[in-house]
Amino acid sequence: MRLANKVAIVTGGGSGFGEGIARRFAAEGAAVAIGDLNLAGAERVAGEITRAGGKALPVAADVTSNKQMKALVDAAVKAFGGLDIFVNNAGMPQRNAPLLNTDEETFDRIFAVNVKSIYLSAIHAVPEMRKRKGGCFINIASTAGVRPRPGLVWYNGSKGAVITLTKAMAVELAPEQIRVNALNPVAGLTPMLKEFMGGEETEEMKAKFVSTIPIGRFSTPQDIANAALYFASDEANFITGVCMEVDGGRCI
Ligand SMILES: NC(=O)c1ccc[n+]([C@@H]2O[C@H](COP(=O)([O-])OP(=O)(O)OC[C@H]3O[C@@H](n4cnc5c(N)ncnc54)[C@H](O)[C@@H]3O)[C@@H](O)[C@H]2O)c1
């Protein structure tokens, strides 16, 4: 088991990539707290992990709230005795549209969910990792932050910030054995995808997206979970500040 005796928090673990990461981490021996705005989703995933013999705790949490982020970290520490791994996966898309069509409230929410959450996770999780003399963060950014494309300007910028924060946190926390890495997934068939397609997921749109991915398919929660597992495991204990594409060659 590659994560035996580790405690992990996965935000947005009630759906999509986060669900894949929570399941994979639990199967490798981690106790996983699943923080999600959608408690029913977190409960469903945690229930399935528990029934399969793993350890999981569903927690209702909005990652933009300082109070709720603290409560999420406290709940994981109380249930499982500490914290080793924090996966900042919860994210908010932008509906594909010209840049002037996004209202201010939506812009603020995109940056709160995708960027402020990383600040809040650091504020509350770093002190717990210091108690264990190490730990790791995995931030789910996007190919959108590396190769921005029209129609997703504000989302692209938020994921660019995730990438820079990952590198900046990594270099500052490295002497304390706290590693910080990011994953840049290409489009995946999760509930979020239709927003990137402008609100409707048509076969024509899907074919257009896939045609830009050299390996010729969408990313899956398993692809993202496998890469996250490597970053979280001790096999990666010299790897920090890396922002790795999981994109079938999209960013080449
Ligand atoms: N699906 C894609 O094509 C794609 C591509 C690149 C990157 N990403 C990124 O991957 C991550 C996961 O996305 P997904 O595709 O699995 O989406 P998803 O919609 O399947 O799941 C997102 C989860 O996050 C939760 N969430 C949303 N806002 C939250 C908040 N404020 N607090 C707590 N939980 C919240 C939702 O309830 C949901 O369970 C996101 O950061 C996204 O930006 C997705």
The ligand as an SDF file (V2000), in Angstrom:
LIG
                    3D

 44 48  0  0  0  0  0  0  0  0999 V2000
  -13.1480   18.3720  -16.1780 N   0  0  0  0  0  0  0  0  0  0  0  0
  -12.2290   19.0150  -16.8630 C   0  0  0  0  0  0  0  0  0  0  0  0
  -12.2740   19.0710  -18.0970 O   0  0  0  0  0  0  0  0  0  0  0  0
  -11.0810   19.6760  -16.1420 C   0  0  0  0  0  0  0  0  0  0  0  0
   -9.9030   19.9580  -16.8730 C   0  0  0  0  0  0  0  0  0  0  0  0
   -8.8270   20.5550  -16.2320 C   0  0  0  0  0  0  0  0  0  0  0  0
   -8.9150   20.8360  -14.8770 C   0  0  0  0  0  0  0  0  0  0  0  0
  -10.0590   20.5580  -14.1840 N   0  0  0  0  0  0  0  0  0  0  0  0
  -10.0730   20.8770  -12.7570 C   0  0  0  0  0  0  0  0  0  0  0  0
  -10.2270   19.6760  -12.0350 O   0  0  0  0  0  0  0  0  0  0  0  0
  -10.8560   19.9520  -10.7800 C   0  0  0  0  0  0  0  0  0  0  0  0
  -12.0370   19.0030  -10.5710 C   0  0  0  0  0  0  0  0  0  0  0  0
  -12.9780   19.2220  -11.5830 O   0  0  0  0  0  0  0  0  0  0  0  0
  -14.0060   18.0980  -12.1120 P   0  0  0  0  0  0  0  0  0  0  0  0
  -13.9370   18.1380  -13.5820 O   0  0  0  0  0  0  0  0  0  0  0  0
  -13.7770   16.8480  -11.3820 O   0  0  0  0  0  0  0  0  0  0  0  0
  -15.3930   18.7950  -11.7080 O   0  0  0  0  0  0  0  0  0  0  0  0
  -16.7460   18.2390  -11.0510 P   0  0  0  0  0  0  0  0  0  0  0  0
  -17.7500   19.2800  -11.3610 O   0  0  0  0  0  0  0  0  0  0  0  0
  -16.9760   16.8180  -11.4470 O   0  0  0  0  0  0  0  0  0  0  0  0
  -16.4080   18.2330   -9.4910 O   0  0  0  0  0  0  0  0  0  0  0  0
  -16.1120   19.3990   -8.7840 C   0  0  0  0  0  0  0  0  0  0  0  0
  -16.4670   19.1400   -7.3320 C   0  0  0  0  0  0  0  0  0  0  0  0
  -16.0570   20.3010   -6.5860 O   0  0  0  0  0  0  0  0  0  0  0  0
  -17.1240   20.6580   -5.7250 C   0  0  0  0  0  0  0  0  0  0  0  0
  -17.0430   22.1030   -5.4210 N   0  0  0  0  0  0  0  0  0  0  0  0
  -17.2830   23.1240   -6.2810 C   0  0  0  0  0  0  0  0  0  0  0  0
  -17.1360   24.2830   -5.6330 N   0  0  0  0  0  0  0  0  0  0  0  0
  -16.7940   23.9950   -4.3510 C   0  0  0  0  0  0  0  0  0  0  0  0
  -16.5390   24.7760   -3.2070 C   0  0  0  0  0  0  0  0  0  0  0  0
  -16.6080   26.1060   -3.2460 N   0  0  0  0  0  0  0  0  0  0  0  0
  -16.2140   24.1400   -2.0590 N   0  0  0  0  0  0  0  0  0  0  0  0
  -16.1750   22.7820   -2.0010 C   0  0  0  0  0  0  0  0  0  0  0  0
  -16.4220   21.9900   -3.0540 N   0  0  0  0  0  0  0  0  0  0  0  0
  -16.7340   22.5950   -4.2200 C   0  0  0  0  0  0  0  0  0  0  0  0
  -18.4010   20.2830   -6.4550 C   0  0  0  0  0  0  0  0  0  0  0  0
  -19.4980   20.1600   -5.5650 O   0  0  0  0  0  0  0  0  0  0  0  0
  -17.9890   18.9720   -7.1110 C   0  0  0  0  0  0  0  0  0  0  0  0
  -18.2450   17.8670   -6.2650 O   0  0  0  0  0  0  0  0  0  0  0  0
  -11.2410   21.4270  -10.8180 C   0  0  0  0  0  0  0  0  0  0  0  0
  -10.2760   22.1750  -10.1150 O   0  0  0  0  0  0  0  0  0  0  0  0
  -11.2050   21.7590  -12.2980 C   0  0  0  0  0  0  0  0  0  0  0  0
  -10.9730   23.1240  -12.5210 O   0  0  0  0  0  0  0  0  0  0  0  0
  -11.1390   19.9760  -14.7930 C   0  0  0  0  0  0  0  0  0  0  0  0
  1  2  1  0
  2  3  2  0
  2  4  1  0
  4  5  1  0
  4 44  2  0
  5  6  2  0
  6  7  1  0
  7  8  2  0
  8  9  1  0
  8 44  1  0
  9 10  1  0
  9 42  1  0
 10 11  1  0
 11 12  1  0
 11 40  1  0
 12 13  1  0
 13 14  1  0
 14 15  2  0
 14 16  1  0
 14 17  1  0
 17 18  1  0
 18 19  2  0
 18 20  1  0
 18 21  1  0
 21 22  1  0
 22 23  1  0
 23 24  1  0
 23 38  1  0
 24 25  1  0
 25 26  1  0
 25 36  1  0
 26 27  1  0
 26 35  1  0
 27 28  2  0
 28 29  1  0
 29 30  1  0
 29 35  2  0
 30 31  1  0
 30 32  2  0
 32 33  1  0
 33 34  2  0
 34 35  1  0
 36 37  1  0
 36 38  1  0
 38 39  1  0
 40 41  1  0
 40 42  1  0
 42 43  1  0
M  CHG  2   8   1  16  -1
M  END
$$$$
